[in-house]
């Protein structure tokens, strides 16, 4: 009762009220104060100790595993194109030597699967899907496609601007291709593996010129390394199957991510923290641009993450610029 009376007097002083000179019985005041004031004290206490949760506040916890799943989906990424007889054509042209190709995978402790042998030696009616398991196989498979397929990009583009056809043989994508029957330049832009209309070839050139890769500052229209040459082959096959510009950018986003998982892990981390976007929601053309997917951009992204204390150990997957 005395506790309650104290709060009554304190409240009256705050309002500059004077206590009556003649006071009513202390007992009466205590009882009255208890009746009138106690419910407000209880109500105040319940408000103070009730957890306050904002309905607009969300906590998103992104682990290393589910970020990796965004860039390299467990189910893979499928394009609207079939292998058909592309493998046998590569063997027949000599752009791929059967024994050299097989032994490369055996030496790397990743022997070709039954399905991959079917694709290469006999052909396949399956759609092309890049996965964690076959990304290395597809890198070399499409490297040969991009190198051997007749193409204006190879005949008239940046590859021949520095010494003509003979100079073109000095790049990693040409001089480094050791899985053919003979020297790589014997197969350079020599085979009609994929038939393209003039419009389709122009579309490939347009898209390729806007796609960069983290190992250098050149676009896919200047495929001087295996990744660029392989992606050129993918784009040509997609164009021949009626893919749109948007389709080709979206597919390239994931092929690059499977071939450069560490770099695209950093990009996924960057867009998540800088713009609040998940990897799938990042515009593919923007992601693949020189500002984000080139070697210089990759270094800048890594530095931004370091400055923010956001650097994480990326997945140790993906191949180099050789077979």
WOHU-V613505 format. One record per helix or strand of 3 or more residues. SS is the DSSP state (alpha for helix, beta for strand). FROM is the first residue (numbers start at 1). TO is the last residue. If there is no record, write none. Layout:
ss,from,to
SS,FROM,TO
SS,FROM,TO
//
This chain:
ss,from,to
alpha,2,14
alpha,26,48
alpha,64,71
beta,77,84
alpha,86,93
alpha,98,107
alpha,114,122
beta,124,130
alpha,135,148
alpha,152,156
alpha,158,160
alpha,164,168
alpha,172,175
alpha,184,186
alpha,198,208
alpha,226,240
alpha,245,259
alpha,261,274
alpha,279,281
alpha,284,287
alpha,290,293
alpha,295,307
//
